[in-house]
């Protein structure tokens, strides 16, 4: 049996459909689901990372729970599994180029272990109460302790309880966000992920 490669269609293919044509159509439809772009911070001991993430949603109101999907091969996955915490930095649309700084593990970091203040890939960070890094320029942020994990094929769904949150109020006030300064979404970039 030949091993499947990353370009082979995944999942069931309806009868009498061309697998490649169907796979392209399915990806386009899945990519059309509205998705935000965030930077997830992770920490285990002295190791820290920031990574661009798109699969994020609130999953419960009592307690306040947020779920995020993280690829199992990602360094962030390792840190979240070991450290049990994560942060989410929400970015303004005007900062869309920043997400590209965090598509690979952070290589350039100078963060004080005691205070959590420093620089990661050229961006200023501070430490959340859990110890996970938060981008200084975030228009809003959440700090979470992991309560549940669910392995889902290529990814793990981490559910965190919100322990702390903050916002630059002008960015989140109803009626003040515009196309230029709202919260960053996938369609604001040339990136796509999923499908």
N, C-alpha and C positions, 0 to 999 in steps of 0.2 A: 504494500500500500504506500503510495507516494504521500509525503508530508505536504500539508497545505502551506502555501506561502501567504504573505500579508496581502497580496493582490487578488487572491481567490475570493469569490463571493462567500459570505458567511450566512449561515442560517437557512431556513427553508426557502426554496425557489418554487413558486407556483408552477403547476404542470403547464406545459406548452408555452412557457416564457423563456426567452433567451436569457441565460444566467447573467451575462455581462450587461446587457441592456437593462434588465430588471435591477441589478445591483446599482447601476448608475442612477436610475430613477429613485430607488429607495433612499440612497444617500442624499440626493437633492431634497427629498421630502423631509428626511430627518434633520438635515442642516437648516431647514426653514423654521424649526422650533425656536422661538425667541430664547436666547441664552445670554446671560451676563458674562463678563470676564472679571476675574478677581485675582488677587495674589494671596495665596495661602502661605502662612508662616508655620514652620514646624521646628520643634526642638526636642532633643534627647541629650541630656547632660550638657556638655559644652558644644555639641554639634547643632548647628542651625541651618535652615534653608528657607528660601522663598521660591515659590513656583506659581506660574500662571495656571489657573484652574477655571473651568467653565460650568461644570455640573454641580450647582449649588441651589439649595432650596430650604425654606423653613419646613419642618415636618411635624411639629407639634407646638401648641400654644401653652400647655401646662404639663410639664415644664417647657420652657422655651428651648426647643431643639432645632438644630440646623444640620442638614445632611450634605455631604460632599462626596463626589466620586473621584478616586485617585487611582491611577494606573499602578498595578501591583509591582511593576519593575522600577518605579520611580523612587529616587532617594527620599523624597518627601514621605512616601508610603512607609519606608523603613523607620524614619524619625517619628512619624505619628504613631506607629505601632509600638515603638519602644517608649516614647515620651508621654503618650496619652493626652496630648493637647494639640490645638491648632488655633491659628488666628486667621481672619479674613480681612484683607484690606480692599475696600471699595475704591475704585479709581474714577476720576472725572473723564468724560469723553475726550477732553483736550489732552489728556495724558496717555492716549492710546498707544503711542510708540513704546511706552514703558513696559508693556507686557512682554515684549520680545526679549527684554533683559533677563527674564526669568523662565524661559522655556527649557533651559538646561540647568543642572545643579549649579548653585552659586560657587564661583571659583575665586572671586575677589571679595574677601570679607575682612573687616577690621572692627570687631565688636568687643567692647569691654565685657568680660564675663560677669562682673559684679553688677554693673548698672544696666547692661543690655543695650547701651547706646553705642551707635557706630555707623558704619557704612557697609552695605552689601551690594555688590555689582554697581557701585557708583551712586547708590541711593541711600539717603539717611534713614536709619531705623531706630526704633526704641523698643523696649521690652514690654509686653503685656503682662498682666498680673500672673498668668500661668507660666511666663518665661518665653513664650513664642514671640518672634519678631513681628512688628507692625511697621509698615512704611509711614514715614513722617508725612508724606504728601497725601495720604489717604483722605478722602472726603468723608469716609465713615469706616468703622471697623468693628469686628466682633472678636471676642476672646472666648474660646470654648475648651471644655474638658470632654474628652471622648467618653461616651456612655455605651455605645453599641457599635459593632462592626458586622458587616455582611459581605462575604466574598461573592462577587458577581462576575465570574469569568475573568476577563482581562483587568477588571477594576475591583476595588473594595469600596463599599459605601460606608463611610465613617459618619456617625451621628454624634454631634457634640452638644452639650448643654451650654448655653450662653452664660458665662460667668461675669462678663463685663462688656460694655459697648461704648462707642463714642462717635461723634460726628462733628464735622464743620457745618454748623447749623444752616448757613445760607445755601448749601448744596442740596439739602433735603427738605427745605421748607416747601409746602405745596404751592404750586404756581410760580416758583422762581426758577426751576430748571428749564433750560432751553436745549436745543439740539447741540449747542456748543459746550454746555457745562453740566449736562445730566450725567448719570452714572453710566459708565462704559458698558457697552453690549458687544457681542460678537460681530454683529453687522456693521459696527463702526470701524472694523478692521478688515484686512484681507485674509484673516485667519479663518480656518474652520477646523472643527474637531468633532469627531463622532461619526455617525453614519454607519 
